[in-house]
Amino acid sequence: MIIMKFGGTSLGDAERIFNASRIIQQKQAPKSIAVVLSAVAGVTNLCEQLLTQYSTSQANILLADIENKHLGIANDLVRLVPSIGLGELQKALRKEFDVCRDAVTQLADSPDSRHLQSTIITTGERLSVQLMLAVLNGQNVPAQHLPAAEYM
């Protein structure tokens, strides 16, 4: 098995995500590959700010920044890989946004909750996974999400 790790700068925009997918495809056969993805560049910093700004109006701005960044990348990825189902990708991204938004809301009642904090701080990685899955599957590369939390 080959394990590949892509950091935030490597996933900074649609073109970089597409390039990372090409590297994955080059290494694919005949071995299995596990790919570990960081958040898109700058997103972890936004998520960290959510941990301290969760009860302010700034939280909505931070959440919108994260959402707009990823929806913009999704739109750009469709231009690079036209076979990506944009509606399906947007739905997957919005599901992750909703998980983060719910955790931010709940954090006001439980500010010391490690579970809520980790849910917020890992939002960027989960969003990156959705983007990469769409690119790989859109190029007929079989890929699936294996949530790290289930293997710890």
C-alpha positions as CSV (number, residue, x, y, z in Angstrom):
1,M,0.0,0.0,0.0
2,I,1.1,3.5,-0.8
3,I,0.2,6.4,1.5
4,M,0.1,9.9,0.1
5,K,-0.3,13.1,2.0
6,F,-1.3,16.4,0.5
7,G,-1.0,19.6,2.5
8,G,-3.1,22.7,2.4
9,T,-1.0,24.5,-0.2
10,S,-1.2,21.5,-2.5
11,L,-5.0,21.8,-2.2
12,G,-5.2,25.6,-2.4
13,D,-7.5,25.9,-5.4
14,A,-9.2,23.8,-8.1
15,E,-6.1,23.6,-10.3
16,R,-4.0,22.3,-7.4
17,I,-6.6,19.8,-6.3
18,F,-6.8,18.6,-9.9
19,N,-3.0,18.3,-10.0
20,A,-3.0,16.3,-6.8
21,S,-5.6,13.9,-8.4
22,R,-3.2,13.4,-11.3
23,I,-0.4,12.4,-9.0
24,I,-2.7,10.0,-7.2
25,Q,-3.7,8.5,-10.6
26,Q,-0.1,8.0,-11.6
27,K,0.7,6.0,-8.4
28,Q,-2.6,4.1,-8.5
29,A,-1.9,0.8,-10.3
30,P,-1.1,-1.9,-9.3
31,K,-1.1,-1.0,-5.6
32,S,-3.7,0.3,-3.2
33,I,-3.4,3.9,-2.2
34,A,-4.5,5.7,0.9
35,V,-4.6,9.5,0.6
36,V,-4.5,11.8,3.5
37,L,-5.8,15.4,2.8
38,S,-5.3,18.6,4.8
39,A,-7.7,21.5,4.7
40,V,-7.5,23.9,1.7
41,A,-4.9,26.5,2.5
42,G,-6.1,29.0,5.1
43,V,-9.2,27.1,6.1
44,T,-7.9,25.6,9.4
45,N,-7.1,29.2,10.5
46,L,-10.7,30.1,9.8
47,C,-11.9,27.1,11.8
48,E,-9.6,28.0,14.7
49,Q,-11.1,31.4,14.8
50,L,-14.5,29.9,15.0
51,L,-13.4,28.3,18.3
52,T,-13.1,31.7,19.9
53,Q,-15.7,33.7,17.9
54,Y,-18.6,31.1,18.1
55,S,-20.9,33.4,20.0
56,T,-20.3,36.6,17.9
57,S,-21.5,37.9,14.6
58,Q,-18.0,37.2,13.3
59,A,-18.9,33.4,13.4
60,N,-21.4,33.9,10.5
61,I,-18.8,35.7,8.5
62,L,-16.2,33.0,9.1
63,L,-18.7,30.3,8.2
64,A,-19.6,32.2,5.0
65,D,-15.9,32.5,4.1
66,I,-15.4,28.8,4.4
67,E,-18.5,28.0,2.5
68,N,-17.9,30.4,-0.3
69,K,-14.2,29.3,-0.7
70,H,-15.3,25.7,-1.2
71,L,-18.3,26.3,-3.4
72,G,-16.0,28.5,-5.6
73,I,-13.5,25.6,-5.8
74,A,-16.3,23.2,-6.6
75,N,-17.4,25.4,-9.5
76,D,-13.9,25.7,-10.8
77,L,-13.4,21.9,-10.5
78,V,-16.4,21.3,-12.8
79,R,-14.7,23.4,-15.5
80,L,-11.6,21.1,-15.2
81,V,-13.5,17.9,-14.9
82,P,-16.9,18.4,-16.6
83,S,-18.1,14.9,-15.5
84,I,-18.3,16.0,-11.9
85,G,-21.9,16.3,-10.8
86,L,-21.9,19.8,-9.4
87,G,-25.3,19.4,-7.6
88,E,-24.1,16.3,-5.9
89,L,-20.8,17.9,-4.9
90,Q,-22.6,21.0,-3.6
91,K,-24.9,18.7,-1.5
92,A,-21.9,16.9,0.0
93,L,-20.2,20.2,0.8
94,R,-23.3,21.7,2.3
95,K,-23.7,18.6,4.5
96,E,-20.3,19.3,6.0
97,F,-21.0,23.0,6.3
98,D,-24.2,22.1,8.3
99,V,-22.2,19.8,10.6
100,C,-19.8,22.7,11.3
101,R,-22.5,25.3,11.7
102,D,-24.4,23.0,14.2
103,A,-21.2,22.4,16.2
104,V,-20.6,26.2,16.3
105,T,-24.2,26.8,17.6
106,Q,-23.9,24.0,20.2
107,L,-20.5,25.3,21.4
108,A,-22.2,28.3,22.9
109,D,-23.9,25.9,25.4
110,S,-20.8,23.6,25.8
111,P,-17.7,25.7,25.2
112,D,-15.4,23.1,26.7
113,S,-16.7,20.2,24.6
114,R,-13.7,18.5,22.9
115,H,-16.1,16.7,20.5
116,L,-17.6,20.0,19.2
117,Q,-14.2,21.6,19.0
118,S,-12.7,18.8,17.0
119,T,-15.8,18.7,14.7
120,I,-15.2,22.4,14.0
121,I,-11.4,22.2,13.6
122,T,-11.6,19.2,11.2
123,T,-14.2,20.8,8.9
124,G,-11.6,21.8,6.4
125,E,-10.2,18.3,6.0
126,R,-13.7,16.8,5.6
127,L,-14.4,19.4,2.9
128,S,-11.2,18.6,1.1
129,V,-12.1,15.0,1.0
130,Q,-15.4,15.8,-0.7
131,L,-13.7,17.9,-3.3
132,M,-11.0,15.2,-4.0
133,L,-13.6,12.4,-4.1
134,A,-15.6,14.4,-6.7
135,V,-12.5,14.9,-8.9
136,L,-11.3,11.3,-8.7
137,N,-14.8,9.8,-9.2
138,G,-15.4,12.3,-12.0
139,Q,-12.3,10.9,-13.8
140,N,-13.5,7.3,-13.2
141,V,-10.9,6.7,-10.5
142,P,-12.5,4.5,-7.8
143,A,-12.3,6.3,-4.5
144,Q,-14.1,6.2,-1.2
145,H,-14.0,8.2,2.1
146,L,-12.6,6.3,5.1
147,P,-13.3,8.6,8.1
148,A,-10.2,8.7,10.2
149,A,-12.2,8.8,13.4
150,E,-13.5,5.4,12.7
151,Y,-10.0,3.9,12.7
152,M,-8.7,5.5,15.9
